[in-house]
Amino acid sequence: MKILNTISVLLISLFLFTSCQKELYFEGTSSGSLKTDTLGTDCLPSEVVGYYQIDSALNGPVSGNYIEVQVNVTYPGEYTIKTDTVNGYYFIGTGTFGQIGVDSVRLYGYGRPLTQGINTFLVSYNNTFCYIDVEVNDGGTATNAVYTLGGDGSTCTGAVLNGTFMESLPTTSNNTASVDITVSTGGNYTLITPVVNGVSFSSTGSLTTGNTGVTLTATGTPTTTGTFNYTVSGTGTFCSFSVTYEPLAAPATYIFTGAPTDCSGATLSGTYTAGVATSQSNTANININVSTTGSYSVSTPQVNGVSFQGTGLINTAGNQTLVLYAVGIPAIAGTFNYTISGSGSTCTFSVTYDGAPTNFITCDIDGVFTTFNVGSTAGLDNSAGPSILSIDGSSTSATPDPSISMQVIKSLGGSVTPGTYNVNQLATGIAVSCDYFDETSIDFAALTDAQNQNQNPAFTITITSITATRCIGTFEGPVKDSQGTTKIITQGIFNVPVQ
């Protein structure tokens, strides 16, 4: 275990619940068709996520490499959607469609790419077919994509907004902006906008060569009405789009179907796997009966690292469906209950998370999926007075680095327990650190600084479960080297034994 070089600085600076709730399930095999372009050949819409390189193993959800396609579901039920094997690897997705209509499906990659280049996969489902391209890079380190935004230097071309944008109505995963992009070299990317009117847009991941579109997700709550311009910028390119925020409509009045117990007829979409971040395809569809139209904003408490939330405008009275979007990273496998409240009504639905391998530390570093699963462990030490939790792991057994080391220190006594800890909590006797050592052993660090207790964003470690034998949680935030170069860690998760 690597000893953190920030320990002394830090020292100086100083529910899970389950029930017999009925699981949402549909018997039998589903039917439907893959969505395609006007020619009926390419999968549309589609998304390729992850970095693909020669001789790099794809291990399903753990690797974070997947493609996403959409299906027109004509009969709910179980599904298996897969591709052929090309260049030593393939994609497959299984699950259950909960209702009729359009649904997104995530197909995870398995195998090991053999050669560099663009591979065309045939996706098949229910006697329908479409094609999707995946680019494999050489065996070097991950590269940044080279691209140009549509309308570079001016108004973004192909800009399309999705979701309801209203004053004081919090944005969710459904509030997005799609813009055109032309990619000349595949690789990693990050697109961001400044915060305008309390809201910003961002997107990160990987791109493949060609003309395509990219979707940015909104974050924040609009502070006022009006039309505001957003400048989205990437590496050497930028363009602008506008968003009009309407006045907040009066709240709708409604009752959840099945209230106050089960959410009657509730359905789930997407795949739910422990340790795998939720996406826009992970939704819960909740039935309501509306007596007065208007705006709504509902959410559930966070359970097992995930919460559900939805906002928008209801335009029609009577029986309607609210779509709630899942946010977070499931900590462990199992079935968990979620209670949603709104308009004086409540009901409960359940979500079953599939299992994932234990003993892992994974995250995205500047959008690149990275594992630290070699020797991934946690240590809890109360012998020196302060309670110190350490979490460590390496990317490979061949060399000491890349590696990661994190700590949570409670200097005022008491053991580290489930909760959220960040670098700005020194006043409460808590210190946090993270040291990410890249392949050249350069240390990119984040730590509690007595002279700066307003770090924004703050590096954060969330412990969702800790016992004498196992520690589970998430982490995220910026880390910097001695020259001030910053790397952004997102989607960090760990599930490691305590030794």
Beta strands, then each sheet from edge to edge (+ up, - down):
strand 1: 31-34
strand 2: 46-49
strand 3: 58-59
strand 4: 66-75
strand 5: 77-83
strand 6: 89-97
strand 7: 101-111
strand 8: 117-125
strand 9: 128-136
strand 10: 146-149
strand 11: 160-162
strand 12: 176-185
strand 13: 187-192
strand 14: 199-207
strand 15: 210-220
strand 16: 226-233
strand 17: 238-245
strand 18: 253-256
strand 19: 267-269
strand 20: 283-292
strand 21: 294-299
strand 22: 306-314
strand 23: 318-328
strand 24: 334-342
strand 25: 345-353
strand 26: 360-365
strand 27: 368-371
strand 28: 374-381
strand 29: 387-394
strand 30: 403-410
strand 31: 419-422
strand 32: 430-437
strand 33: 443-447
strand 34: 460-466
strand 35: 470-480
strand 36: 486-497
sheet 1: 1+ 4- 2+
sheet 2: 1+ 4- 7+ 3-
sheet 3: 1+ 4- 7+ 6- 5+ 8- 9+
sheet 4: 10+ 12- 11+
sheet 5: 10+ 12- 15+ 14- 13+
sheet 6: 16+ 17-
sheet 7: 18+ 20- 19+
sheet 8: 18+ 20- 23+ 22- 21+
sheet 9: 24+ 25-
sheet 10: 27+ 26- 36+ 35- 34+ 31-
sheet 11: 28+ 29- 30+ 32- 33+
end
